[in-house]
Amino acid sequence: MSWLLVVAGAAVGAPLRYLTDRAVQARHDSGFPWGTLAVNTAGSLVLGLLAGAAVSSSAYALLGTGLCGALTTYSTFSYETLRLAERGSPRAAAANVALSVAAGLGALYLGMEAARGLTG
């Protein structure tokens, strides 16, 4: 039954990723992957909230594995980083890696601390 929760969460997360990425990229006139950075950071924040709140396995299947699994994207992050490097922007590629890792870990930590503060 858990797989249905994963499917339901992914059915929301995948279009949310696409729409958020497009909306963010439309606001920036650069080749830097701001949309992917935004969805990966948001997904890390949600996962931190779930981990900090110690939600049930059903809630984690729906929101963590399903929603966040489809919302976040390591493959696109990797591809966009490689494309930046191939197009002659090694500094932008390095910045994408550093910013993505720092933002993801920071958002995860903030989410966990916020959830722990709210749930006591």
C-alpha positions as CSV (number, residue, x, y, z in Angstrom):
1,M,0.0,0.0,0.0
2,S,2.9,2.4,0.6
3,W,3.7,2.4,-3.1
4,L,0.4,4.1,-3.8
5,L,1.4,6.9,-1.4
6,V,4.7,7.2,-3.2
7,V,2.9,7.4,-6.6
8,A,0.4,10.0,-5.3
9,G,3.2,12.2,-3.9
10,A,5.2,11.9,-7.1
11,A,2.1,12.8,-9.2
12,V,2.2,16.2,-7.4
13,G,6.0,16.5,-7.1
14,A,6.9,16.1,-10.7
15,P,4.6,18.7,-12.2
16,L,5.5,21.0,-9.3
17,R,9.2,20.7,-10.1
18,Y,8.6,21.4,-13.8
19,L,6.3,24.4,-13.2
20,T,8.6,25.9,-10.4
21,D,11.7,25.4,-12.6
22,R,10.1,27.1,-15.5
23,A,8.7,30.0,-13.4
24,V,12.1,30.6,-11.7
25,Q,14.1,30.4,-15.0
26,A,11.7,32.8,-16.7
27,R,12.6,35.4,-14.2
28,H,16.4,35.1,-14.8
29,D,18.2,36.0,-18.0
30,S,21.1,33.8,-17.4
31,G,22.3,30.3,-18.2
32,F,22.7,29.5,-14.5
33,P,20.2,26.8,-13.3
34,W,18.3,28.8,-10.7
35,G,15.2,26.7,-11.1
36,T,16.9,23.5,-10.3
37,L,18.6,25.1,-7.3
38,A,15.2,26.4,-6.1
39,V,13.4,23.0,-6.3
40,N,16.3,21.1,-4.7
41,T,16.6,23.6,-1.9
42,A,12.8,23.5,-1.3
43,G,12.8,19.7,-1.3
44,S,15.6,19.6,1.2
45,L,13.7,22.0,3.5
46,V,10.6,19.8,3.3
47,L,12.6,16.6,4.0
48,G,14.2,18.4,7.0
49,L,10.7,19.3,8.3
50,L,9.6,15.7,7.9
51,A,12.7,14.3,9.6
52,G,12.5,16.8,12.4
53,A,8.8,16.1,13.0
54,A,9.4,12.3,13.0
55,V,6.3,11.7,10.8
56,S,4.8,8.3,10.3
57,S,6.1,6.0,7.6
58,S,2.9,6.6,5.6
59,A,3.4,10.4,5.7
60,Y,7.1,9.9,4.8
61,A,6.2,7.7,1.8
62,L,3.7,10.3,0.5
63,L,5.7,13.5,1.2
64,G,9.3,12.4,1.6
65,T,9.8,9.7,-1.0
66,G,6.9,10.6,-3.3
67,L,6.6,14.4,-3.3
68,C,10.2,15.3,-2.5
69,G,11.6,12.4,-4.6
70,A,9.9,13.8,-7.7
71,L,10.4,17.5,-6.8
72,T,14.1,17.3,-6.4
73,T,16.5,16.2,-9.1
74,Y,20.1,15.1,-8.8
75,S,20.3,14.1,-12.4
76,T,19.3,17.5,-13.7
77,F,21.7,19.2,-11.3
78,S,24.5,17.0,-12.6
79,Y,23.5,17.6,-16.2
80,E,23.3,21.3,-15.8
81,T,26.6,21.5,-14.0
82,L,28.3,19.6,-16.8
83,R,26.7,21.8,-19.4
84,L,28.0,24.9,-17.7
85,A,31.5,23.5,-17.7
86,E,31.2,22.4,-21.4
87,R,30.0,25.8,-22.4
88,G,33.2,27.4,-21.0
89,S,31.8,28.5,-17.6
90,P,33.8,26.4,-15.1
91,R,33.4,29.0,-12.4
92,A,29.6,28.9,-12.8
93,A,29.7,25.1,-12.7
94,A,31.8,25.1,-9.5
95,A,29.4,27.8,-8.0
96,N,26.4,25.6,-8.9
97,V,27.9,22.6,-7.1
98,A,29.0,24.7,-4.0
99,L,25.7,26.6,-3.8
100,S,23.5,23.6,-4.4
101,V,25.3,21.5,-1.7
102,A,25.4,24.4,0.8
103,A,21.8,25.4,0.2
104,G,20.5,21.8,0.4
105,L,22.3,21.0,3.6
106,G,21.4,24.4,5.1
107,A,17.7,24.0,4.2
108,L,17.7,20.4,5.6
109,Y,19.1,21.6,8.9
110,L,16.7,24.6,9.1
111,G,13.8,22.3,8.4
112,M,14.8,19.9,11.1
113,E,15.3,22.6,13.6
114,A,12.1,24.3,12.8
115,A,10.1,21.0,13.1
116,R,11.8,20.2,16.4
117,G,11.0,23.6,17.7
118,L,7.3,23.3,16.7
119,T,6.9,19.7,17.9
120,G,9.0,20.1,21.1
